[in-house]
Each structure stands twice: as C-alpha cells, then as structure tokens.
Amino acid sequence: MPRKSTKTTEAAAPAAEKKPAAKKTAAAEKKPAAKAEPVVVTKVQFGGNEYDTAEIAEKAKTAFKAESKAAIKTVNVYIKPEDNAAYFVINEKFEGKIEL
C-alpha cells in the first residue's frame, strides 16, 4: 500500500493556523493626554472695586481694531485704579485709555 504524502497536509496546516495580525486601534495606540494648561484669572482689587485684567485687555484690543487693520503683536496694559483707568500700548505704537 502506497504511503500518503504528509507534505501537503503539513504545509496546509500552518497556513490555516495563521490568523491575520490584529490591527491596532486608535484606543490601543492612544498616547497619554497632554496636561492642559491651567486657566489663569487675574483681577485687581482696589478701593472696593474689582477689575478683570483679561476683560481690560480685550477692550484695549477692540479699541485698536476700531482704529487699525494691523495685526496685534504685543499688548501692554497699565492699570491705575486711583485714576479709575487703564492705559494700554499695542504694538509699541498705538496708545489708549480705558475708563474702568
């Protein structure tokens, strides 16, 4: 009786056992989230009044945009609570005053 060749069954067996490699999902590759920067709120309290510095800076930017179409590069704000005013300089050229 001729002997059956086992090569074909042996060769087919490993191919059948191989499973496709599992694809990495976005969750598996997810890197730890970067720490968010804390929100900083700065207020000046003087003479029973409170002034929000971010709000004052936004008013300065708005005043500048009403006068100029140039891009804002720098904003310097000087708060003088005793004058009830904030003075600002934008782009080291444009100056203004905001009543508080």
C-alpha positions in Angstrom: 0.0 0.0 0.0 1.5 3.3 -1.0 2.1 5.7 1.7 0.2 9.1 1.6 2.4 12.1 1.4 2.0 14.2 4.5 3.7 17.2 3.0 0.6 18.7 1.6 -1.3 18.4 4.8 1.6 19.6 6.9 2.1 22.6 4.6 -1.6 23.4 4.6 -1.9 23.2 8.4 0.4 26.1 9.3 -1.3 28.3 6.7 -4.7 27.6 8.1 -3.5 28.2 11.7 -2.1 31.7 10.9 -4.5 34.4 11.8 -4.3 37.8 10.3 -2.4 40.2 12.6 -4.8 42.2 14.8 -4.9 45.8 13.6 -4.0 48.4 16.2 -7.0 50.6 17.0 -6.8 54.2 17.9 -7.5 53.3 21.5 -4.6 50.9 21.6 -2.3 53.5 20.2 -3.7 56.3 22.3 -1.0 58.3 24.0 -1.5 59.8 27.4 -3.3 63.1 27.1 -1.1 66.2 27.4 -1.7 68.1 30.6 -3.9 71.1 29.9 -2.6 74.4 31.0 -4.5 75.8 34.0 -6.9 78.7 33.4 -5.4 81.9 34.9 -7.8 84.6 36.1 -6.2 87.8 37.3 -8.2 90.5 39.0 -7.1 93.7 40.7 -9.0 94.8 43.8 -8.6 98.4 44.9 -10.8 100.8 46.8 -13.7 98.4 46.9 -13.7 97.8 43.2 -12.6 94.7 41.2 -11.1 94.8 37.7 -10.6 91.8 35.5 -7.4 92.1 33.6 -8.4 89.9 30.7 -11.5 92.0 30.2 -9.4 95.2 30.1 -7.0 93.6 27.6 -9.9 92.7 25.3 -11.3 96.2 25.5 -7.8 97.5 24.5 -7.7 95.1 21.5 -11.2 96.2 20.5 -10.2 99.9 20.6 -7.1 99.1 18.5 -9.1 97.1 15.9 -11.6 100.1 15.5 -8.6 102.3 14.5 -6.3 99.9 12.7 -6.3 96.8 10.5 -2.8 95.8 11.5 -2.2 92.5 13.3 -1.7 92.7 17.1 1.7 91.6 18.1 2.0 93.0 21.6 -0.4 94.3 24.2 0.8 96.2 27.3 -1.8 97.2 29.9 -1.2 99.5 32.8 -4.0 99.6 35.4 -4.2 102.7 37.5 -7.1 102.1 40.0 -6.5 105.5 41.6 -7.4 107.1 38.2 -10.2 104.6 37.6 -8.5 103.9 34.2 -6.3 101.5 32.3 -3.7 102.7 29.8 -2.5 100.5 27.0 0.1 100.3 24.3 -0.4 98.0 21.3 2.5 97.0 19.0 4.6 99.5 20.9 3.0 102.4 18.9 -0.8 102.7 19.5 -1.7 104.2 22.9 -5.0 104.5 24.5 -7.0 104.8 27.7 -9.9 102.8 29.1 -12.2 104.1 31.8 -12.9 101.5 34.4 
